[in-house]
């Protein structure tokens, strides 16, 4: 029997469920990128607002590429479960914040989504589409005007498919109708995510209409946020476990950790929910919060993922059992903390200890393969920015060098096995990784990818020597599974 509005009373008493009248919710938030993270994070914190008696903030969730989430949630009236795993056990809740589900590549769905965003009732458009969804060149920060999806949006404005296209054309519709602009709220795990969203939207708008771009620049708010919650992709085993707990079928449940954090700049043009009810923090130190998280959590996560993949560790918890990996992470955290400006009142040593506990959580089957994706997008903010700060301070960075060397071995192994690399720059990365057998040639070839490493990192001879040493150390380590010949 499927989870749905009519079947809520069949849930066991231990399962939380909406305590409010969902029929009275107003759809004021349109969310682009309806995946597990949004449903475990922003939607769950919005649920706390609704439960507290403010029905003004229902969510219209939209999948950007696939109709799979729509097809899973529509028969469930938008309901789904979130199961949080902590040290004291698990807690399952049914979330009712999503009042409508759109999504898919069909023209009709994109037209409906654009219409929803254009309506005066929409007050916030939030985003979780990962780095790739902004279509910004990682090296220059400029909009990729020649990207096929962006070019298609210029050619077919009635059926936009990208985040910049949808936002610009919806804002154009609102401006023409005399409707105030919504706030654009990026919730992606990116530094300065609001500024990146603004840059992408303005660049797109300038190609469409200069006056419209000027209006957006002056009237639309793009607050930055910092988001943090480890949320693995849902597996069939997760579905079976959750469905056993609730006694109903949830086609796409979410499993996540107990910890959640959301720090938000308080700049909204049409009001906002009181997300503090769900644990969010409004702060004027957003850059310090996001820097600490991107480096200490995400930088170590990426490092763990590459080393985990090279040592046959399928999950984060399994990787945390290997001294080779934990020793590297301890050294990495020390290097990152040395150049970190933490938010006021935050103890970074305690923050790192908390990260260790989260990484060791065996209930979360967070796959290292999932975390290892999109390295070209993740390395610059997570590891290369603090590397540059350490270079400027005259500090050696052997742990960061090990992390980058692990990525190089990971892509080298991918190239030599003929496997697919989940990365927007996969073609160039695999081509460079696949040529040569000398360690110096492999390292030098990958370092020469300017869109990842710029020109300054390859020009720093001290770091390049350090990186080559760490690459060779990993190649010689019996615990590390490298493929093919590497000459030293």
Secondary structure as a PSIPRED ss2 file (coil, helix, strand):
# PSIPRED VFORMAT (PSIPRED V4.0)

   1 X C   1.000  0.000  0.000
   2 X E   0.000  0.000  1.000
   3 X C   1.000  0.000  0.000
   4 X C   1.000  0.000  0.000
   5 X H   0.000  1.000  0.000
   6 X H   0.000  1.000  0.000
   7 X H   0.000  1.000  0.000
   8 X H   0.000  1.000  0.000
   9 X H   0.000  1.000  0.000
  10 X H   0.000  1.000  0.000
  11 X C   1.000  0.000  0.000
  12 X C   1.000  0.000  0.000
  13 X C   1.000  0.000  0.000
  14 X C   1.000  0.000  0.000
  15 X C   1.000  0.000  0.000
  16 X E   0.000  0.000  1.000
  17 X C   1.000  0.000  0.000
  18 X C   1.000  0.000  0.000
  19 X C   1.000  0.000  0.000
  20 X C   1.000  0.000  0.000
  21 X C   1.000  0.000  0.000
  22 X H   0.000  1.000  0.000
  23 X H   0.000  1.000  0.000
  24 X H   0.000  1.000  0.000
  25 X C   1.000  0.000  0.000
  26 X C   1.000  0.000  0.000
  27 X E   0.000  0.000  1.000
  28 X E   0.000  0.000  1.000
  29 X E   0.000  0.000  1.000
  30 X E   0.000  0.000  1.000
  31 X E   0.000  0.000  1.000
  32 X E   0.000  0.000  1.000
  33 X C   1.000  0.000  0.000
  34 X C   1.000  0.000  0.000
  35 X C   1.000  0.000  0.000
  36 X H   0.000  1.000  0.000
  37 X H   0.000  1.000  0.000
  38 X H   0.000  1.000  0.000
  39 X H   0.000  1.000  0.000
  40 X H   0.000  1.000  0.000
  41 X C   1.000  0.000  0.000
  42 X H   0.000  1.000  0.000
  43 X H   0.000  1.000  0.000
  44 X H   0.000  1.000  0.000
  45 X H   0.000  1.000  0.000
  46 X H   0.000  1.000  0.000
  47 X H   0.000  1.000  0.000
  48 X H   0.000  1.000  0.000
  49 X H   0.000  1.000  0.000
  50 X H   0.000  1.000  0.000
  51 X H   0.000  1.000  0.000
  52 X C   1.000  0.000  0.000
  53 X C   1.000  0.000  0.000
  54 X C   1.000  0.000  0.000
  55 X C   1.000  0.000  0.000
  56 X C   1.000  0.000  0.000
  57 X C   1.000  0.000  0.000
  58 X E   0.000  0.000  1.000
  59 X E   0.000  0.000  1.000
  60 X E   0.000  0.000  1.000
  61 X E   0.000  0.000  1.000
  62 X E   0.000  0.000  1.000
  63 X E   0.000  0.000  1.000
  64 X C   1.000  0.000  0.000
  65 X C   1.000  0.000  0.000
  66 X C   1.000  0.000  0.000
  67 X C   1.000  0.000  0.000
  68 X H   0.000  1.000  0.000
  69 X H   0.000  1.000  0.000
  70 X H   0.000  1.000  0.000
  71 X H   0.000  1.000  0.000
  72 X H   0.000  1.000  0.000
  73 X H   0.000  1.000  0.000
  74 X H   0.000  1.000  0.000
  75 X H   0.000  1.000  0.000
  76 X H   0.000  1.000  0.000
  77 X C   1.000  0.000  0.000
  78 X C   1.000  0.000  0.000
  79 X C   1.000  0.000  0.000
  80 X E   0.000  0.000  1.000
  81 X E   0.000  0.000  1.000
  82 X E   0.000  0.000  1.000
  83 X E   0.000  0.000  1.000
  84 X E   0.000  0.000  1.000
  85 X E   0.000  0.000  1.000
  86 X E   0.000  0.000  1.000
  87 X C   1.000  0.000  0.000
  88 X C   1.000  0.000  0.000
  89 X E   0.000  0.000  1.000
  90 X E   0.000  0.000  1.000
  91 X E   0.000  0.000  1.000
  92 X E   0.000  0.000  1.000
  93 X E   0.000  0.000  1.000
  94 X E   0.000  0.000  1.000
  95 X E   0.000  0.000  1.000
  96 X C   1.000  0.000  0.000
  97 X C   1.000  0.000  0.000
  98 X E   0.000  0.000  1.000
  99 X E   0.000  0.000  1.000
 100 X E   0.000  0.000  1.000
 101 X E   0.000  0.000  1.000
 102 X E   0.000  0.000  1.000
 103 X E   0.000  0.000  1.000
 104 X C   1.000  0.000  0.000
 105 X C   1.000  0.000  0.000
 106 X C   1.000  0.000  0.000
 107 X H   0.000  1.000  0.000
 108 X H   0.000  1.000  0.000
 109 X H   0.000  1.000  0.000
 110 X H   0.000  1.000  0.000
 111 X H   0.000  1.000  0.000
 112 X H   0.000  1.000  0.000
 113 X H   0.000  1.000  0.000
 114 X H   0.000  1.000  0.000
 115 X H   0.000  1.000  0.000
 116 X H   0.000  1.000  0.000
 117 X H   0.000  1.000  0.000
 118 X H   0.000  1.000  0.000
 119 X C   1.000  0.000  0.000
 120 X C   1.000  0.000  0.000
 121 X C   1.000  0.000  0.000
 122 X C   1.000  0.000  0.000
 123 X C   1.000  0.000  0.000
 124 X E   0.000  0.000  1.000
 125 X E   0.000  0.000  1.000
 126 X E   0.000  0.000  1.000
 127 X E   0.000  0.000  1.000
 128 X C   1.000  0.000  0.000
 129 X C   1.000  0.000  0.000
 130 X C   1.000  0.000  0.000
 131 X H   0.000  1.000  0.000
 132 X H   0.000  1.000  0.000
 133 X H   0.000  1.000  0.000
 134 X H   0.000  1.000  0.000
 135 X C   1.000  0.000  0.000
 136 X E   0.000  0.000  1.000
 137 X C   1.000  0.000  0.000
 138 X C   1.000  0.000  0.000
 139 X C   1.000  0.000  0.000
 140 X C   1.000  0.000  0.000
 141 X C   1.000  0.000  0.000
 142 X C   1.000  0.000  0.000
 143 X E   0.000  0.000  1.000
 144 X C   1.000  0.000  0.000
 145 X C   1.000  0.000  0.000
 146 X C   1.000  0.000  0.000
 147 X C   1.000  0.000  0.000
 148 X H   0.000  1.000  0.000
 149 X H   0.000  1.000  0.000
 150 X H   0.000  1.000  0.000
 151 X H   0.000  1.000  0.000
 152 X H   0.000  1.000  0.000
 153 X H   0.000  1.000  0.000
 154 X H   0.000  1.000  0.000
 155 X H   0.000  1.000  0.000
 156 X C   1.000  0.000  0.000
 157 X H   0.000  1.000  0.000
 158 X H   0.000  1.000  0.000
 159 X H   0.000  1.000  0.000
 160 X C   1.000  0.000  0.000
 161 X C   1.000  0.000  0.000
 162 X C   1.000  0.000  0.000
 163 X H   0.000  1.000  0.000
 164 X H   0.000  1.000  0.000
 165 X H   0.000  1.000  0.000
 166 X H   0.000  1.000  0.000
 167 X H   0.000  1.000  0.000
 168 X H   0.000  1.000  0.000
 169 X H   0.000  1.000  0.000
 170 X H   0.000  1.000  0.000
 171 X H   0.000  1.000  0.000
 172 X H   0.000  1.000  0.000
 173 X H   0.000  1.000  0.000
 174 X H   0.000  1.000  0.000
 175 X H   0.000  1.000  0.000
 176 X H   0.000  1.000  0.000
 177 X H   0.000  1.000  0.000
 178 X C   1.000  0.000  0.000
 179 X C   1.000  0.000  0.000
 180 X C   1.000  0.000  0.000
 181 X C   1.000  0.000  0.000
 182 X C   1.000  0.000  0.000
 183 X E   0.000  0.000  1.000
 184 X E   0.000  0.000  1.000
 185 X E   0.000  0.000  1.000
 186 X E   0.000  0.000  1.000
 187 X C   1.000  0.000  0.000
 188 X C   1.000  0.000  0.000
 189 X C   1.000  0.000  0.000
 190 X C   1.000  0.000  0.000
 191 X C   1.000  0.000  0.000
 192 X C   1.000  0.000  0.000
 193 X H   0.000  1.000  0.000
 194 X H   0.000  1.000  0.000
 195 X H   0.000  1.000  0.000
 196 X H   0.000  1.000  0.000
 197 X H   0.000  1.000  0.000
 198 X H   0.000  1.000  0.000
 199 X H   0.000  1.000  0.000
 200 X H   0.000  1.000  0.000
 201 X H   0.000  1.000  0.000
 202 X H   0.000  1.000  0.000
 203 X H   0.000  1.000  0.000
 204 X H   0.000  1.000  0.000
 205 X H   0.000  1.000  0.000
 206 X H   0.000  1.000  0.000
 207 X H   0.000  1.000  0.000
 208 X H   0.000  1.000  0.000
 209 X C   1.000  0.000  0.000
 210 X H   0.000  1.000  0.000
 211 X H   0.000  1.000  0.000
 212 X H   0.000  1.000  0.000
 213 X H   0.000  1.000  0.000
 214 X H   0.000  1.000  0.000
 215 X H   0.000  1.000  0.000
 216 X H   0.000  1.000  0.000
 217 X H   0.000  1.000  0.000
 218 X H   0.000  1.000  0.000
 219 X H   0.000  1.000  0.000
 220 X C   1.000  0.000  0.000
 221 X C   1.000  0.000  0.000
 222 X C   1.000  0.000  0.000
 223 X C   1.000  0.000  0.000
 224 X C   1.000  0.000  0.000
 225 X E   0.000  0.000  1.000
 226 X E   0.000  0.000  1.000
 227 X E   0.000  0.000  1.000
 228 X E   0.000  0.000  1.000
 229 X C   1.000  0.000  0.000
 230 X C   1.000  0.000  0.000
 231 X C   1.000  0.000  0.000
 232 X C   1.000  0.000  0.000
 233 X C   1.000  0.000  0.000
 234 X C   1.000  0.000  0.000
 235 X C   1.000  0.000  0.000
 236 X H   0.000  1.000  0.000
 237 X H   0.000  1.000  0.000
 238 X H   0.000  1.000  0.000
 239 X H   0.000  1.000  0.000
 240 X H   0.000  1.000  0.000
 241 X H   0.000  1.000  0.000
 242 X H   0.000  1.000  0.000
 243 X H   0.000  1.000  0.000
 244 X H   0.000  1.000  0.000
 245 X H   0.000  1.000  0.000
 246 X H   0.000  1.000  0.000
 247 X C   1.000  0.000  0.000
 248 X C   1.000  0.000  0.000
 249 X E   0.000  0.000  1.000
 250 X C   1.000  0.000  0.000
 251 X C   1.000  0.000  0.000
 252 X C   1.000  0.000  0.000
 253 X C   1.000  0.000  0.000
 254 X E   0.000  0.000  1.000
 255 X E   0.000  0.000  1.000
 256 X E   0.000  0.000  1.000
 257 X E   0.000  0.000  1.000
 258 X C   1.000  0.000  0.000
 259 X C   1.000  0.000  0.000
 260 X C   1.000  0.000  0.000
 261 X E   0.000  0.000  1.000
 262 X E   0.000  0.000  1.000
 263 X E   0.000  0.000  1.000
 264 X E   0.000  0.000  1.000
 265 X C   1.000  0.000  0.000
 266 X C   1.000  0.000  0.000
 267 X C   1.000  0.000  0.000
 268 X C   1.000  0.000  0.000
 269 X C   1.000  0.000  0.000
 270 X C   1.000  0.000  0.000
 271 X C   1.000  0.000  0.000
 272 X C   1.000  0.000  0.000
 273 X C   1.000  0.000  0.000
 274 X C   1.000  0.000  0.000
 275 X H   0.000  1.000  0.000
 276 X H   0.000  1.000  0.000
 277 X H   0.000  1.000  0.000
 278 X H   0.000  1.000  0.000
 279 X C   1.000  0.000  0.000
 280 X C   1.000  0.000  0.000
 281 X E   0.000  0.000  1.000
 282 X E   0.000  0.000  1.000
 283 X C   1.000  0.000  0.000
 284 X C   1.000  0.000  0.000
 285 X C   1.000  0.000  0.000
 286 X H   0.000  1.000  0.000
 287 X H   0.000  1.000  0.000
 288 X H   0.000  1.000  0.000
 289 X H   0.000  1.000  0.000
 290 X H   0.000  1.000  0.000
 291 X H   0.000  1.000  0.000
 292 X H   0.000  1.000  0.000
 293 X H   0.000  1.000  0.000
 294 X H   0.000  1.000  0.000
 295 X H   0.000  1.000  0.000
 296 X H   0.000  1.000  0.000
 297 X H   0.000  1.000  0.000
 298 X H   0.000  1.000  0.000
 299 X H   0.000  1.000  0.000
 300 X H   0.000  1.000  0.000
 301 X H   0.000  1.000  0.000
 302 X H   0.000  1.000  0.000
 303 X H   0.000  1.000  0.000
 304 X H   0.000  1.000  0.000
 305 X H   0.000  1.000  0.000
 306 X H   0.000  1.000  0.000
 307 X H   0.000  1.000  0.000
 308 X H   0.000  1.000  0.000
 309 X H   0.000  1.000  0.000
 310 X H   0.000  1.000  0.000
 311 X C   1.000  0.000  0.000
 312 X C   1.000  0.000  0.000
 313 X C   1.000  0.000  0.000
 314 X C   1.000  0.000  0.000
 315 X E   0.000  0.000  1.000
 316 X H   0.000  1.000  0.000
 317 X H   0.000  1.000  0.000
 318 X H   0.000  1.000  0.000
 319 X H   0.000  1.000  0.000
 320 X C   1.000  0.000  0.000
 321 X C   1.000  0.000  0.000
 322 X C   1.000  0.000  0.000
 323 X H   0.000  1.000  0.000
 324 X H   0.000  1.000  0.000
 325 X H   0.000  1.000  0.000
 326 X H   0.000  1.000  0.000
 327 X H   0.000  1.000  0.000
 328 X H   0.000  1.000  0.000
 329 X H   0.000  1.000  0.000
 330 X H   0.000  1.000  0.000
 331 X H   0.000  1.000  0.000
 332 X H   0.000  1.000  0.000
 333 X H   0.000  1.000  0.000
 334 X H   0.000  1.000  0.000
 335 X H   0.000  1.000  0.000
 336 X H   0.000  1.000  0.000
 337 X H   0.000  1.000  0.000
 338 X H   0.000  1.000  0.000
 339 X C   1.000  0.000  0.000
 340 X C   1.000  0.000  0.000
 341 X C   1.000  0.000  0.000
 342 X C   1.000  0.000  0.000
 343 X C   1.000  0.000  0.000
 344 X C   1.000  0.000  0.000
 345 X C   1.000  0.000  0.000
 346 X C   1.000  0.000  0.000
 347 X C   1.000  0.000  0.000
 348 X H   0.000  1.000  0.000
 349 X H   0.000  1.000  0.000
 350 X H   0.000  1.000  0.000
 351 X H   0.000  1.000  0.000
 352 X H   0.000  1.000  0.000
 353 X H   0.000  1.000  0.000
 354 X H   0.000  1.000  0.000
 355 X H   0.000  1.000  0.000
 356 X H   0.000  1.000  0.000
 357 X H   0.000  1.000  0.000
 358 X H   0.000  1.000  0.000
 359 X H   0.000  1.000  0.000
 360 X C   1.000  0.000  0.000
 361 X C   1.000  0.000  0.000
 362 X C   1.000  0.000  0.000
 363 X C   1.000  0.000  0.000
 364 X C   1.000  0.000  0.000
 365 X C   1.000  0.000  0.000
 366 X C   1.000  0.000  0.000
 367 X E   0.000  0.000  1.000
 368 X H   0.000  1.000  0.000
 369 X H   0.000  1.000  0.000
 370 X H   0.000  1.000  0.000
 371 X H   0.000  1.000  0.000
 372 X C   1.000  0.000  0.000
 373 X C   1.000  0.000  0.000
 374 X C   1.000  0.000  0.000
 375 X H   0.000  1.000  0.000
 376 X H   0.000  1.000  0.000
 377 X H   0.000  1.000  0.000
 378 X H   0.000  1.000  0.000
 379 X H   0.000  1.000  0.000
 380 X H   0.000  1.000  0.000
 381 X H   0.000  1.000  0.000
 382 X H   0.000  1.000  0.000
 383 X H   0.000  1.000  0.000
 384 X H   0.000  1.000  0.000
 385 X H   0.000  1.000  0.000
 386 X H   0.000  1.000  0.000
 387 X H   0.000  1.000  0.000
 388 X H   0.000  1.000  0.000
 389 X H   0.000  1.000  0.000
 390 X H   0.000  1.000  0.000
 391 X H   0.000  1.000  0.000
 392 X H   0.000  1.000  0.000
 393 X C   1.000  0.000  0.000
 394 X C   1.000  0.000  0.000
 395 X C   1.000  0.000  0.000
 396 X C   1.000  0.000  0.000
 397 X C   1.000  0.000  0.000
 398 X H   0.000  1.000  0.000
 399 X H   0.000  1.000  0.000
 400 X H   0.000  1.000  0.000
 401 X H   0.000  1.000  0.000
 402 X H   0.000  1.000  0.000
 403 X H   0.000  1.000  0.000
 404 X H   0.000  1.000  0.000
 405 X H   0.000  1.000  0.000
 406 X H   0.000  1.000  0.000
 407 X H   0.000  1.000  0.000
 408 X H   0.000  1.000  0.000
 409 X H   0.000  1.000  0.000
 410 X H   0.000  1.000  0.000
 411 X H   0.000  1.000  0.000
 412 X H   0.000  1.000  0.000
 413 X H   0.000  1.000  0.000
 414 X H   0.000  1.000  0.000
 415 X H   0.000  1.000  0.000
 416 X H   0.000  1.000  0.000
 417 X H   0.000  1.000  0.000
 418 X C   1.000  0.000  0.000
 419 X C   1.000  0.000  0.000
 420 X C   1.000  0.000  0.000
 421 X C   1.000  0.000  0.000
 422 X C   1.000  0.000  0.000
 423 X C   1.000  0.000  0.000
 424 X C   1.000  0.000  0.000
 425 X C   1.000  0.000  0.000
 426 X H   0.000  1.000  0.000
 427 X H   0.000  1.000  0.000
 428 X H   0.000  1.000  0.000
 429 X H   0.000  1.000  0.000
 430 X H   0.000  1.000  0.000
 431 X H   0.000  1.000  0.000
 432 X H   0.000  1.000  0.000
 433 X H   0.000  1.000  0.000
 434 X C   1.000  0.000  0.000
 435 X C   1.000  0.000  0.000
 436 X C   1.000  0.000  0.000
 437 X C   1.000  0.000  0.000
 438 X E   0.000  0.000  1.000
 439 X H   0.000  1.000  0.000
 440 X H   0.000  1.000  0.000
 441 X H   0.000  1.000  0.000
 442 X H   0.000  1.000  0.000
 443 X H   0.000  1.000  0.000
 444 X H   0.000  1.000  0.000
 445 X H   0.000  1.000  0.000
 446 X H   0.000  1.000  0.000
 447 X H   0.000  1.000  0.000
 448 X C   1.000  0.000  0.000
 449 X C   1.000  0.000  0.000
 450 X H   0.000  1.000  0.000
 451 X H   0.000  1.000  0.000
 452 X H   0.000  1.000  0.000
 453 X H   0.000  1.000  0.000
 454 X C   1.000  0.000  0.000
 455 X C   1.000  0.000  0.000
 456 X H   0.000  1.000  0.000
 457 X H   0.000  1.000  0.000
 458 X H   0.000  1.000  0.000
 459 X H   0.000  1.000  0.000
 460 X C   1.000  0.000  0.000
 461 X H   0.000  1.000  0.000
 462 X H   0.000  1.000  0.000
 463 X H   0.000  1.000  0.000
 464 X H   0.000  1.000  0.000
 465 X H   0.000  1.000  0.000
 466 X H   0.000  1.000  0.000
 467 X H   0.000  1.000  0.000
 468 X H   0.000  1.000  0.000
 469 X H   0.000  1.000  0.000
 470 X H   0.000  1.000  0.000
 471 X H   0.000  1.000  0.000
 472 X H   0.000  1.000  0.000
 473 X H   0.000  1.000  0.000
 474 X H   0.000  1.000  0.000
 475 X H   0.000  1.000  0.000
 476 X H   0.000  1.000  0.000
 477 X C   1.000  0.000  0.000
 478 X C   1.000  0.000  0.000
 479 X C   1.000  0.000  0.000
 480 X C   1.000  0.000  0.000
 481 X C   1.000  0.000  0.000
 482 X C   1.000  0.000  0.000
 483 X C   1.000  0.000  0.000
 484 X C   1.000  0.000  0.000
 485 X C   1.000  0.000  0.000
 486 X C   1.000  0.000  0.000
 487 X E   0.000  0.000  1.000
 488 X C   1.000  0.000  0.000
